């Protein structure tokens, strides 16, 4: 397999798997936060703050994967 073909496959895998992983992570995090708020409504502010920090960390993964994909795209040529 050529280096360009392997880079193209790696680029697609990096972007696709990161998007799937982020989607699962955001869904899991949001669902558990809603469940926690339903159980203890008085902790809503604290739980929401923690959720938004977690969302930022989860969403950083696809951004890093896209950067890796662009680096691999530089090897296709």
C-alpha contacts under 8 A as a table, 3 or more apart, distances in Angstrom:
res1	aa1	res2	aa2	distance
1	X	5	X	6.61
1	X	6	X	6.68
2	X	5	X	5.28
2	X	6	X	6.27
3	X	6	X	5.13
3	X	7	X	6.04
3	X	75	X	7.44
3	X	76	X	7.24
4	X	7	X	5.05
4	X	8	X	6.18
4	X	75	X	6.19
4	X	76	X	4.20
4	X	77	X	6.50
5	X	8	X	5.08
5	X	9	X	6.27
5	X	76	X	7.29
6	X	9	X	5.15
6	X	10	X	6.05
7	X	10	X	4.97
7	X	11	X	5.94
7	X	72	X	5.41
7	X	73	X	6.66
7	X	75	X	6.55
7	X	76	X	6.32
8	X	11	X	5.02
8	X	12	X	6.29
8	X	72	X	7.27
8	X	73	X	6.79
8	X	76	X	6.92
9	X	12	X	5.24
9	X	13	X	6.16
10	X	13	X	5.06
10	X	14	X	5.95
10	X	69	X	7.34
10	X	72	X	7.39
11	X	14	X	5.23
11	X	15	X	6.30
11	X	68	X	7.42
11	X	69	X	4.37
11	X	70	X	7.41
11	X	72	X	6.09
11	X	73	X	6.88
12	X	15	X	5.37
12	X	16	X	5.93
12	X	69	X	7.33
13	X	16	X	5.16
13	X	17	X	5.74
14	X	17	X	5.64
14	X	18	X	6.01
14	X	65	X	5.50
14	X	66	X	7.13
14	X	68	X	7.36
14	X	69	X	6.28
15	X	18	X	5.33
15	X	19	X	6.22
15	X	62	X	6.78
15	X	65	X	5.69
15	X	66	X	5.66
15	X	69	X	6.62
16	X	19	X	5.22
16	X	20	X	6.31
17	X	20	X	5.07
17	X	21	X	5.97
18	X	21	X	5.04
18	X	22	X	6.00
18	X	61	X	6.42
18	X	62	X	4.81
18	X	65	X	6.24
19	X	22	X	5.17
19	X	23	X	6.14
19	X	62	X	5.80
20	X	23	X	5.13
20	X	24	X	6.27
21	X	24	X	5.23
21	X	25	X	6.07
22	X	25	X	4.98
22	X	26	X	5.99
22	X	58	X	5.98
22	X	59	X	6.12
22	X	61	X	7.01
22	X	62	X	6.72
23	X	26	X	5.28
23	X	27	X	6.14
24	X	27	X	5.21
24	X	28	X	6.09
25	X	28	X	5.17
25	X	29	X	6.02
25	X	58	X	6.54
26	X	29	X	5.13
26	X	30	X	5.95
26	X	55	X	6.38
26	X	58	X	6.94
27	X	30	X	5.28
27	X	31	X	5.92
28	X	31	X	5.25
28	X	32	X	6.15
29	X	32	X	5.38
29	X	33	X	6.16
29	X	51	X	6.92
29	X	54	X	7.63
29	X	55	X	7.57
30	X	33	X	5.06
30	X	34	X	6.21
30	X	51	X	7.18
31	X	34	X	5.22
31	X	35	X	6.26
32	X	35	X	4.98
32	X	36	X	6.10
33	X	36	X	5.02
33	X	37	X	6.14
33	X	47	X	6.62
33	X	48	X	7.33
33	X	51	X	6.83
34	X	37	X	5.10
34	X	38	X	6.16
35	X	38	X	5.10
35	X	39	X	6.36
36	X	39	X	5.12
36	X	40	X	6.11
36	X	41	X	7.82
36	X	47	X	7.76
37	X	40	X	5.13
37	X	41	X	4.81
37	X	42	X	7.75
37	X	43	X	6.76
37	X	44	X	5.56
37	X	47	X	7.30
38	X	41	X	5.81
40	X	43	X	5.88
40	X	44	X	7.43
41	X	44	X	5.39
42	X	45	X	7.78
43	X	46	X	5.49
43	X	47	X	6.06
44	X	47	X	5.18
44	X	48	X	5.98
45	X	48	X	5.23
45	X	49	X	6.22
46	X	49	X	5.24
46	X	50	X	6.30
47	X	50	X	5.17
47	X	51	X	6.03
48	X	51	X	4.91
48	X	52	X	6.19
49	X	52	X	5.29
49	X	53	X	6.43
50	X	53	X	5.22
50	X	54	X	6.22
51	X	54	X	5.00
51	X	55	X	6.04
52	X	55	X	4.91
52	X	56	X	6.21
53	X	56	X	5.20
53	X	57	X	6.46
54	X	57	X	5.10
54	X	58	X	6.12
55	X	58	X	5.03
55	X	59	X	5.98
56	X	59	X	5.20
56	X	60	X	6.23
57	X	60	X	5.21
57	X	61	X	7.24
58	X	61	X	5.84
59	X	62	X	6.02
59	X	63	X	6.95
60	X	63	X	5.21
60	X	64	X	6.26
61	X	64	X	5.24
61	X	65	X	6.21
62	X	65	X	4.83
62	X	66	X	6.08
63	X	66	X	5.17
63	X	67	X	6.39
64	X	67	X	5.09
64	X	68	X	6.31
65	X	68	X	5.00
65	X	69	X	6.11
66	X	69	X	4.82
66	X	70	X	6.19
67	X	70	X	5.11
67	X	71	X	6.27
68	X	71	X	5.00
68	X	72	X	6.20
69	X	72	X	5.04
69	X	73	X	6.07
70	X	73	X	4.80
70	X	74	X	6.51
71	X	74	X	5.32
71	X	75	X	7.23
72	X	75	X	5.28
72	X	76	X	7.05
73	X	76	X	5.33
74	X	77	X	7.07
